């Protein structure tokens, strides 16, 4: 199981990579392994902003559907269009090509409420 040190994590198994004032969101390696084979990613149509703790879409796996929750508030910059035809990128590369969306962070203080890698590993029993 992979737990990158440079990310912040949510209790709902999303991660955020901070690059300046931009955040990149995905789901963790732990989450994708629990979900199994991912077959579809559904992001809200015309999504232009996300609100910390609010759902912005779903991930559908063979066995289940899971909500995606925003780790921080911000303005959506880009949704990963590769996932439309290749949702399995989340299974094969959850921290790389399997990212879900990029956003401009509007309240950086919300990052302080997220888990660091040690806290996240403890939460998932690693």
C-alpha positions in Angstrom: 0.0 0.0 0.0 1.3 3.4 -1.0 1.1 6.4 1.3 2.9 9.5 -0.2 4.4 11.7 2.4 3.8 15.0 0.6 -0.1 14.8 0.5 -2.8 15.7 2.9 -5.6 13.2 3.5 -9.3 13.2 4.5 -11.0 10.7 6.7 -13.1 9.8 3.6 -10.0 8.6 1.8 -9.4 11.5 -0.6 -6.0 13.1 -0.9 -4.9 16.6 -1.9 -1.5 17.6 -3.3 -0.8 21.3 -2.9 1.2 23.1 -5.6 1.2 26.8 -4.8 -2.4 27.9 -4.6 -3.6 24.9 -6.6 -4.9 21.6 -5.2 -5.1 18.3 -7.0 -7.6 15.7 -5.6 -7.7 12.0 -5.9 -8.6 9.0 -3.9 -6.1 7.0 -1.9 -4.5 3.7 -2.8 -6.3 2.2 0.2 -9.7 3.5 -1.1 -9.2 2.2 -4.6 -8.2 -1.2 -3.3 -11.3 -1.3 -1.1 -13.5 -0.3 -3.9 -12.1 -2.8 -6.4 -12.3 -2.4 -10.2 -13.5 1.2 -10.9 -15.7 1.4 -13.9 -17.1 4.9 -13.9 -16.3 8.4 -12.4 -19.3 10.8 -12.3 -18.4 14.4 -11.6 -21.2 16.9 -11.3 -22.0 18.6 -14.6 -20.6 22.1 -15.0 -18.9 21.9 -11.7 -17.2 25.3 -11.1 -16.6 25.3 -7.4 -16.2 22.8 -4.5 -17.0 23.3 -0.9 -15.0 21.6 1.9 -16.8 18.4 3.0 -19.4 18.5 0.3 -19.8 15.8 -2.3 -18.8 16.7 -5.9 -19.4 13.4 -7.6 -19.2 9.6 -7.3 -16.9 6.7 -8.2 -18.6 3.5 -9.4 -16.9 0.2 -8.9 -18.1 -3.2 -9.9 -19.5 -3.8 -6.4 -20.4 -0.4 -5.1 -20.7 3.4 -5.6 -18.8 5.9 -3.3 -19.2 9.6 -3.0 -16.3 12.0 -3.6 -15.9 14.7 -1.0 -14.0 18.0 -1.4 -11.1 18.3 1.1 -11.0 22.1 0.7 -13.0 24.9 -0.8 -12.0 26.2 -4.1 -12.7 27.1 -7.8 -12.4 24.1 -10.2 -9.7 24.5 -12.7 -9.7 21.1 -14.5 -11.4 17.7 -14.3 -9.3 14.8 -15.4 -10.8 14.0 -18.8 -8.7 10.8 -19.1 -11.1 9.2 -16.6 -14.0 9.4 -19.0 -12.6 6.6 -21.1 -10.1 5.1 -18.6 -11.6 5.2 -15.1 -9.3 2.3 -14.2 -6.4 4.8 -14.1 -7.6 5.3 -10.5 -6.8 1.7 -9.7 -3.5 1.6 -11.5 -2.1 5.0 -10.6 -4.2 6.7 -7.9 -1.6 9.3 -7.1 -0.5 10.1 -10.7 -2.7 9.7 -13.8 -5.7 8.7 -11.7 -6.1 12.2 -10.2 -9.7 13.5 -10.3 -9.7 17.3 -10.3 -7.6 20.4 -9.9 -8.8 23.5 -8.1 -7.7 26.9 -6.9 -7.6 26.8 -3.1 -9.6 29.7 -1.7 -9.2 29.0 2.0 -5.7 27.6 2.7 -6.5 27.4 6.4 -8.7 24.4 5.6 -5.6 22.4 4.8 -4.7 22.4 8.5 -7.8 20.4 9.2 -6.7 17.5 7.0 -4.7 14.4 8.1 -1.0 14.1 7.5 0.4 10.7 6.2 1.0 9.4 9.8 -2.5 10.2 10.9 -4.0 8.7 7.8 -2.0 5.5 8.1 -3.2 5.2 11.7 -6.8 5.6 10.6 -6.6 2.8 8.1 -4.6 0.5 10.4 -1.2 0.7 8.7 
